[in-house]
Amino acid sequence: MKVYVVDTPFGLFALNNTGKVIDKYIFGPDPSIASSMLKEIESGGFPAPISEFFERLNKKRYKPLAVDNEALSKAAKADLGVKLERPSAVADRFREQLIPVLIDLKIVKDETEYNQFVRQTTLQMARTGVTVSSAKRDQHAIQTSRALDDLDKSLNLFAGRIREWYGLHFPEMDRLIEGHDTYVRLLADLGERNNFTDESLEKEGLPKEKARILAEAARKSMGAEMGDDDLEWMRVFCNQILDLFKLRDRAEKHLEDLMKDVAPNMSFLMGSTLSAKLISIAGSLNRLAMMPSSTLQVLGAEKALFRALKTGARPPKHGIIFQYAPIHQAPRWQRGKIARALSGKVSIAARIDAFKGEFRGEALKKELEKRIDEIKRRYSNPPLRTKHGASRR
């Protein structure tokens, strides 16, 4: 006889063709037990009590056993004769009448008790889901990556303020020193522009020629004089910024170590920082692994993509992966092809990392570098344009 097994927050119910309950397994009065059972089924597990329930139905010669829960059908052993049937009219009708059935079976007293139990069970499942999600290390990598981005924004903001401020005293230094950390360190260590001599700048680690040019600029500077109090306060500010630069270096090192554990193939292929940014935009490593390479290629360029869909303009050829050095250093007409090659390899690497496969980073990187070299040879010259401006390639 064919039997329908219906899963509910209270347990499993075996029904005949008319929807009558012929057997059941009740999780119990504790919502935490019910939530753990349902969560295990949802995750592809098959708890021992549920396995015993199916075996009991088998002994009674109830076959086939039809279920409309895909996870339950996959988790059940093949010899139990469990088949997936969706949609199931019998199961749907039973769920619609679940409250009066539970009251008749004396599992709940009334509708209020039913609602309270279901609410507590779903809340417990949600809490468990959040806990499991938080425990995944890729989430820590995402938060570290975002913290690193926040530090970069703050450091750029503070360094810009210092450059504008110290520019009142030594404006020529702004164009001569590009690195924010070097600029702030020189100001914190040397202070007034009169202290910017060849010897002192060389002690700070500047190349001899650069030190000579900067020292000469300091001697001929058009900037105004600065009071000792103002200069001292600026140096205190600079020392705090330098501490933030040190914090950023520590965060970057931590992210690198974390990504070697979370996504070793991706990190080897394109670097820890960029890999973490991709995972951050996707939301998790698993989500990234499930994406087609064409979607991965434009992650981070969603605004440009939607604008292209709305206006009919050309869609973007790359998103955040533009930060990959061989792409942004390549001529404009090669970038799309390199981005496509990179996204294909990153897609493979993400799937290997997500499902804990073996390390293949070196092989993937060699294949990618070979493809990039081939693109550079084949498309060394810009494509010819037609009258309407379209490329012939």
Order of alpha helices (4+ residues) and beta strands (2+ residues): beta-beta-beta-alpha-alpha-beta-alpha-beta-alpha-alpha-alpha-alpha-alpha-alpha-alpha-alpha-alpha-alpha-alpha-alpha-alpha-alpha-alpha-alpha-alpha
